[in-house]
Amino acid sequence: MTEPPQPATQHAFIALAPPDHAKNELAHALNPAYAAYPDLRWNRIEDWHITLAFLGELPVRAVQRLRTPLAELAAARPRLELSLLGGGHFDERVLWSGIEGDLEGLHELAEAVRARIRECDVTFVERPLRPHLTLARARRYDTASVTAAAASLDGFTGSAWQTERLHLVGSTVRGHSGPRRYQDIDAWSLVPGPIRPDPRRHRGRSTASA
């Protein structure tokens, strides 16, 4: 049987993902917004992630070249303690939930990831890190739903969790029906550490809106 042709390029990024219990807390808080604003292009809960490096469309070989360096990096980096906080928006078009906790460690991890990418001679757009989970996008005609949905998350504070794995994420093959979907190309465990007190008491808050 002939194998289907493999794509020459792949849309990819490197990220952290909240555990299921943290995502479920946020999804519960979003229930009123889901009901009130069904026309928003809501991201699947499976696709919620904190992007550390956005790679864009790259040759598949270039994406694969990152696997060993990222595995080595994850094996030497401690887990971070984070939580989800409230909501906000970018330009009234993109709805997000914020991140709080060990933001210093998060920025350090992102820079370490980006350094590995550079060492592999992989070209990518180095956007400033603005820690957040993207939840939904507005349709072109909709100028109000995102800001209202963000306001519905005022007061939401999720429980603390540890980042367990570093994820290299890739898109599904082009040509499929429906929106672009993502799945792990690979994921590597970060170094476990002791659970510390709630980071909200001694750490900074999300810089997504900065």
FINU-680927 format. One record per residue (C-alpha): residue number from 1; x, y, z; residue in one letter. Coordinates in nm, 4 decimals. Example, Ala and Ser with C-alpha at 12.3 -4.5 7.8 and 13.67 -1.06 7.14 Angstrom:
(atom 1; (1.2300; -0.4500; 0.7800); A)
(atom 2; (1.3670; -0.1060; 0.7140); S)
END
This chain:
(atom 1; (0.0000; 0.0000; 0.0000); M)
(atom 2; (0.1418; 0.3375; -0.0985); T)
(atom 3; (0.2037; 0.5778; 0.1886); E)
(atom 4; (0.0459; 0.9247; 0.1475); P)
(atom 5; (0.2965; 1.1967; 0.0562); P)
(atom 6; (0.4377; 1.3830; 0.3525); Q)
(atom 7; (0.4019; 1.7634; 0.3655); P)
(atom 8; (0.7105; 1.9662; 0.2788); A)
(atom 9; (0.6371; 2.2285; 0.5444); T)
(atom 10; (0.4684; 2.2394; 0.8806); Q)
(atom 11; (0.3211; 2.5126; 1.0994); H)
(atom 12; (0.4830; 2.4696; 1.4418); A)
(atom 13; (0.5506; 2.6246; 1.7809); F)
(atom 14; (0.7021; 2.5339; 2.1175); I)
(atom 15; (0.4795; 2.5661; 2.4212); A)
(atom 16; (0.3685; 2.4707; 2.7700); L)
(atom 17; (0.0174; 2.3417; 2.8389); A)
(atom 18; (-0.1943; 2.3702; 3.1546); P)
(atom 19; (-0.3116; 2.0404; 3.3056); P)
(atom 20; (-0.6696; 1.9281; 3.2566); D)
(atom 21; (-0.7908; 2.0466; 3.5969); H)
(atom 22; (-0.6672; 2.4011; 3.5293); A)
(atom 23; (-0.8256; 2.4055; 3.1843); K)
(atom 24; (-1.1522; 2.2736; 3.3247); N)
(atom 25; (-1.1611; 2.5528; 3.5842); E)
(atom 26; (-1.1230; 2.8110; 3.3097); L)
(atom 27; (-1.3738; 2.6384; 3.0803); A)
(atom 28; (-1.6279; 2.6458; 3.3645); H)
(atom 29; (-1.5675; 3.0186; 3.4119); A)
(atom 30; (-1.6161; 3.0667; 3.0366); L)
(atom 31; (-1.9556; 2.8938; 3.0240); N)
(atom 32; (-2.1516; 3.2230; 3.0311); P)
(atom 33; (-1.9352; 3.3647; 2.7517); A)
(atom 34; (-1.9719; 3.0480; 2.5451); Y)
(atom 35; (-2.3484; 3.0868; 2.5684); A)
(atom 36; (-2.3543; 3.4633; 2.5136); A)
(atom 37; (-2.1065; 3.4842; 2.2243); Y)
(atom 38; (-2.1405; 3.1690; 2.0121); P)
(atom 39; (-2.0173; 3.3468; 1.6982); D)
(atom 40; (-1.6668; 3.3934; 1.8360); L)
(atom 41; (-1.4161; 3.1505; 1.6862); R)
(atom 42; (-1.3501; 2.9621; 2.0079); W)
(atom 43; (-1.0300; 2.7600; 2.0354); N)
(atom 44; (-1.0689; 2.3975; 2.1369); R)
(atom 45; (-0.9691; 2.3370; 2.4975); I)
(atom 46; (-0.7197; 2.0787; 2.3659); E)
(atom 47; (-0.5365; 2.3595; 2.1846); D)
(atom 48; (-0.4919; 2.5896; 2.4850); W)
(atom 49; (-0.1203; 2.6530; 2.5388); H)
(atom 50; (0.1393; 2.9090; 2.6441); I)
(atom 51; (0.3567; 2.9739; 2.3407); T)
(atom 52; (0.7293; 3.0078; 2.4168); L)
(atom 53; (0.8489; 3.0331; 2.0560); A)
(atom 54; (0.6353; 3.0656; 1.7443); F)
(atom 55; (0.8067; 2.8984; 1.4506); L)
(atom 56; (0.5486; 2.9578; 1.1803); G)
(atom 57; (0.5672; 2.7586; 0.8581); E)
(atom 58; (0.8955; 2.5667; 0.8394); L)
(atom 59; (1.0342; 2.2776; 0.6371); P)
(atom 60; (0.9457; 1.9542; 0.8153); V)
(atom 61; (1.3149; 1.8630; 0.8310); R)
(atom 62; (1.3897; 2.1873; 1.0165); A)
(atom 63; (1.1166; 2.1129; 1.2717); V)
(atom 64; (1.2475; 1.7606; 1.3244); Q)
(atom 65; (1.5991; 1.8969; 1.3773); R)
(atom 66; (1.4783; 2.0641; 1.6971); L)
(atom 67; (1.3734; 1.7447; 1.8730); R)
(atom 68; (1.7042; 1.6368; 2.0249); T)
(atom 69; (1.8113; 1.9865; 2.1423); P)
(atom 70; (1.4708; 2.0449; 2.3010); L)
(atom 71; (1.4767; 1.7049; 2.4719); A)
(atom 72; (1.8165; 1.7888; 2.6209); E)
(atom 73; (1.6911; 2.1288; 2.7331); L)
(atom 74; (1.3805; 1.9883; 2.9045); A)
(atom 75; (1.5915; 1.7311; 3.0906); A)
(atom 76; (1.7852; 2.0155; 3.2541); A)
(atom 77; (1.5065; 2.2675; 3.3258); R)
(atom 78; (1.2893; 2.2729; 3.6399); P)
(atom 79; (0.9135; 2.2750; 3.6292); R)
(atom 80; (0.7460; 2.6111; 3.6847); L)
(atom 81; (0.4530; 2.6902; 3.9091); E)
(atom 82; (0.1879; 2.8922; 3.7283); L)
(atom 83; (-0.1844; 2.9638; 3.7377); S)
(atom 84; (-0.4472; 3.1216; 3.5123); L)
(atom 85; (-0.5810; 3.4670; 3.5896); L)
(atom 86; (-0.8719; 3.6656; 3.4497); G)
(atom 87; (-0.9067; 3.7656; 3.0878); G)
(atom 88; (-0.8097; 4.0335; 2.8411); G)
(atom 89; (-0.7882; 4.1032; 2.4714); H)
(atom 90; (-0.5519; 4.2121; 2.1973); F)
(atom 91; (-0.6954; 4.4941; 1.9846); D)
(atom 92; (-1.0528; 4.3882; 2.0664); E)
(atom 93; (-1.0000; 4.0914; 1.8333); R)
(atom 94; (-0.8284; 3.8175; 2.0347); V)
(atom 95; (-0.9545; 3.6939; 2.3722); L)
(atom 96; (-0.7021; 3.5573; 2.6201); W)
(atom 97; (-0.6604; 3.4448; 2.9791); S)
(atom 98; (-0.3597; 3.5697; 3.1703); G)
(atom 99; (-0.0801; 3.3809; 3.3438); I)
(atom 100; (0.0652; 3.4445; 3.6858); E)
(atom 101; (0.3204; 3.2714; 3.9048); G)
(atom 102; (0.6875; 3.2148; 3.8235); D)
(atom 103; (0.6975; 3.4569; 3.5306); L)
(atom 104; (1.0704; 3.5123; 3.5713); E)
(atom 105; (1.1281; 3.1409; 3.5248); G)
(atom 106; (0.8864; 3.1398; 3.2321); L)
(atom 107; (1.0813; 3.4128; 3.0532); H)
(atom 108; (1.4088; 3.2314; 3.1259); E)
(atom 109; (1.2695; 2.9088; 2.9803); L)
(atom 110; (1.1455; 3.0883; 2.6698); A)
(atom 111; (1.4858; 3.2440; 2.6114); E)
(atom 112; (1.6575; 2.9077; 2.6598); A)
(atom 113; (1.4210; 2.7529; 2.4044); V)
(atom 114; (1.4877; 3.0324; 2.1570); R)
(atom 115; (1.8619; 2.9966; 2.2039); A)
(atom 116; (1.8367; 2.6283; 2.1090); R)
(atom 117; (1.6395; 2.7200; 1.7981); I)
(atom 118; (1.9067; 2.9693; 1.6938); R)
(atom 119; (2.1791; 2.7103; 1.7524); E)
(atom 120; (1.9959; 2.4810; 1.5093); C)
(atom 121; (2.0056; 2.7565; 1.2434); D)
(atom 122; (1.6266; 2.7602; 1.2276); V)
(atom 123; (1.4863; 3.0986; 1.1293); T)
(atom 124; (1.1807; 3.2195; 1.3205); F)
(atom 125; (1.0144; 3.5479; 1.4142); V)
(atom 126; (1.1301; 3.6460; 1.7628); E)
(atom 127; (0.8218; 3.8068; 1.9092); R)
(atom 128; (0.8299; 3.9410; 2.2668); P)
(atom 129; (0.6951; 3.6873; 2.5137); L)
(atom 130; (0.3503; 3.7894; 2.6398); R)
(atom 131; (0.2361; 3.4952; 2.8528); P)
(atom 132; (-0.1290; 3.4074; 2.7874); H)
(atom 133; (-0.3712; 3.1433; 2.6636); L)
(atom 134; (-0.5508; 3.2408; 2.3424); T)
(atom 135; (-0.9182; 3.1496; 2.3844); L)
(atom 136; (-1.1065; 3.2957; 2.0891); A)
(atom 137; (-1.0937; 3.5327; 1.7937); R)
(atom 138; (-1.3587; 3.7708; 1.6684); A)
(atom 139; (-1.5090; 3.7504; 1.3232); R)
(atom 140; (-1.4538; 4.0506; 1.0999); R)
(atom 141; (-1.7956; 4.2018; 1.1573); Y)
(atom 142; (-1.7818; 4.1603; 1.5380); D)
(atom 143; (-1.6337; 4.4524; 1.7305); T)
(atom 144; (-1.7806; 4.3950; 2.0761); A)
(atom 145; (-1.7917; 4.0268; 2.1738); S)
(atom 146; (-1.4243; 3.9861; 2.2667); V)
(atom 147; (-1.4187; 4.2782; 2.5101); T)
(atom 148; (-1.7438; 4.1625; 2.6700); A)
(atom 149; (-1.6158; 3.8052; 2.6994); A)
(atom 150; (-1.2932; 3.9327; 2.8588); A)
(atom 151; (-1.4952; 4.1281; 3.1152); A)
(atom 152; (-1.6841; 3.8094; 3.2051); S)
(atom 153; (-1.3554; 3.6642; 3.3338); L)
(atom 154; (-1.2978; 3.9489; 3.5806); D)
(atom 155; (-1.2318; 3.7924; 3.9177); G)
(atom 156; (-1.1368; 3.4515; 3.7801); F)
(atom 157; (-0.8324; 3.3067; 3.9547); T)
(atom 158; (-0.7293; 2.9508; 3.8832); G)
(atom 159; (-0.5489; 2.7157; 4.1171); S)
(atom 160; (-0.1719; 2.6742; 4.0940); A)
(atom 161; (-0.0193; 2.3984; 3.8813); W)
(atom 162; (0.3222; 2.2841; 3.7662); Q)
(atom 163; (0.4374; 2.2750; 3.4054); T)
(atom 164; (0.5047; 1.9063; 3.3456); E)
(atom 165; (0.6297; 1.8953; 2.9865); R)
(atom 166; (0.7782; 2.1022; 2.7075); L)
(atom 167; (0.5774; 2.0561; 2.3874); H)
(atom 168; (0.6829; 2.0777; 2.0235); L)
(atom 169; (0.3507; 2.1237; 1.8471); V)
(atom 170; (0.2736; 2.0917; 1.4764); G)
(atom 171; (-0.0274; 2.1493; 1.2559); S)
(atom 172; (-0.2289; 1.8815; 1.0858); T)
(atom 173; (-0.1614; 1.8273; 0.7172); V)
(atom 174; (-0.2934; 2.0986; 0.4892); R)
(atom 175; (-0.5906; 2.0120; 0.2744); G)
(atom 176; (-0.8084; 1.8700; 0.5524); H)
(atom 177; (-1.1554; 2.0145; 0.5995); S)
(atom 178; (-1.2210; 2.2610; 0.8779); G)
(atom 179; (-0.9844; 2.4853; 1.0781); P)
(atom 180; (-0.6184; 2.4077; 1.1350); R)
(atom 181; (-0.5701; 2.1551; 1.4146); R)
(atom 182; (-0.2612; 2.0926; 1.6235); Y)
(atom 183; (-0.1021; 1.7921; 1.7859); Q)
(atom 184; (0.2221; 1.7187; 1.9659); D)
(atom 185; (0.5143; 1.6279; 1.7442); I)
(atom 186; (0.6898; 1.5399; 2.0670); D)
(atom 187; (0.6890; 1.6397; 2.4338); A)
(atom 188; (0.9518; 1.6056; 2.7053); W)
(atom 189; (0.9237; 1.6026; 3.0832); S)
(atom 190; (1.0684; 1.8928; 3.2753); L)
(atom 191; (1.2563; 1.8288; 3.5992); V)
(atom 192; (1.0126; 1.7773; 3.8917); P)
(atom 193; (1.0494; 2.0000; 4.1934); G)
(atom 194; (0.8786; 2.0519; 4.5290); P)
(atom 195; (0.5402; 2.2239; 4.5371); I)
(atom 196; (0.5853; 2.5740; 4.6735); R)
(atom 197; (0.3245; 2.7979; 4.8399); P)
(atom 198; (0.0708; 2.9667; 4.6141); D)
(atom 199; (0.2824; 3.1810; 4.3755); P)
(atom 200; (0.0187; 3.4545; 4.3717); R)
(atom 201; (0.1441; 3.5593; 4.7129); R)
(atom 202; (0.4988; 3.6290; 4.6024); H)
(atom 203; (0.5260; 3.6484; 4.2247); R)
(atom 204; (0.4334; 3.8834; 3.9465); G)
(atom 205; (0.1228; 3.8769; 3.7311); R)
(atom 206; (0.0745; 3.8130; 3.3636); S)
(atom 207; (0.2420; 4.0583; 3.1255); T)
(atom 208; (0.0124; 3.9678; 2.8359); A)
(atom 209; (-0.1395; 4.3126; 2.8289); S)
(atom 210; (0.1956; 4.4913; 2.8545); A)
END
